[in-house]
C-alpha cells in the first residue's frame, strides 16, 4: 500500500470530501490538520509551495486540491454501474433535497458531485434557515448529508462533463471518464466563483489567492489578508478573517451591498481597512503572493498594499458549461426552468442556484430541489 498523507483543515469541505473518498475506497492515510498545527502548516508550504488545502502526498507524488480525475486513477473503482432511475448532478442543498425525495418515492438514485454542500459551505453563519436560530453552512450541510446517507443513496465523488440522450435514456459522462445510464436527470450543479481576470492571477492560485476562507483561512493566522468584494459573502469573509488575521483589507469596486445585519457586525471591527471604489490591478511576489496594487476607478490613483493572502468574493457564475446546446439557458448562462423544475428537454430537470430562479438562498434551493424531484417522479410514472 502507498504511503498517503493528507494536509487539511477541519472546516474545509474539499478536505472532508477527499477523506471520504479515501475512506470509501479503503485507502489508509495520515491526516495532518494544518489549521491547528503551525509547524505542520510550515512543512506543507515548504513541501508543496501551497497556501491552500487539501494537499495529498502519495509516496513521492503531490496532489493539490481535490483532483477527482487523479484520485480515481489511483484509487477509484472502475466497474460498470447499473442503470439508475434518476441521476442528480450536484450535492448542494438542491441536489441533496432532491435525492431524499427521490429515495422516498422508492426510486433508484445516484448523486454525482465534486463537493457535498455546495456554495452553502461558504457561509460561516446562516440565520434565516427555519428550525435554527443560527447555524454554520458546514454544520447545516452535514445534517443534509447525514439524512441522504441514511437513505442509502449512492454518492459518486466526480463531476459531470457531458450529458447525451440515446434511445430515450440519458448517458452522463464524468471527468474521470466513467459513464452512467439513467432514465432521468436533475441538474443542481450550482455556481462557480468568478476570478479577477488580471495578469499572473493563475500563478498565485494556491500561492496566496484563495476563494474559500473557510478552507484556507487558518493558514493565514496572524498575517495580512485582503478580501475583494462588497456583498454578503465578502463581508462575512472579512468578519471571519478579522479574528484570525493581523490585518484585513477590503477592496470594494463601487459600494458595499450587503445585508444590514452583516454591515453592523463589519463596522465594529478595528483591524479592517476598507477601500471603496477601488479594483485590484496588479499582483506581486516571488513565488508566493506578497502584495497587490489597487487602482481608484475615478482618478486612476494607485496604491500598493502588503498582503499575504487574497480572498476573492466577487460573485459567481452558473455551472452550466457541460449542458450548453443540450438544454436552454438564459443570457446569464442559467438553466431556464418552469415553476416545477422542468427544463426544455423532456426528462431533464434542474434546481437551485444553477437555474434562472431569481433568489439564491439555501432554503429556496432546497424547496426547488424537492419540486424537481417530484416532477421527475411524475415523469417516470407517466413514462
ABEGO torsion letter per residue (X at the ends): XBBBBBBBBAABAAAAAAAAAAAAAGBBBBBBBAAABAAAAAAAAAAAGBABOBBBBBEABBBBEBBAAAAAAAABBABBBBBBABBBBEABAAAAAAAAAAAAAGBBBBBBBABBGEAAAABABBAABBGBABBBAAAAAAAAAAAAAAAGBBBBBBBBABBBBBGGBBBBBBAAGBBBBBABBBBAAEBBBBBAGBBGAAAABGAGBBABAAAAAAAABGBBBBBBEABAAAAAAAAAAAAABABBBBBBABBBBBBAAAAAAAAABAABBBBBGBBBABBBEBGBBABBBBBBAAAGBBBBBBBABBBBBAEBBBBAAAABGABBBBAAGBBBBBAAGBBABBGBBBBEAABABABBBAAAAAAAAAAAAAAAAAAAAAX
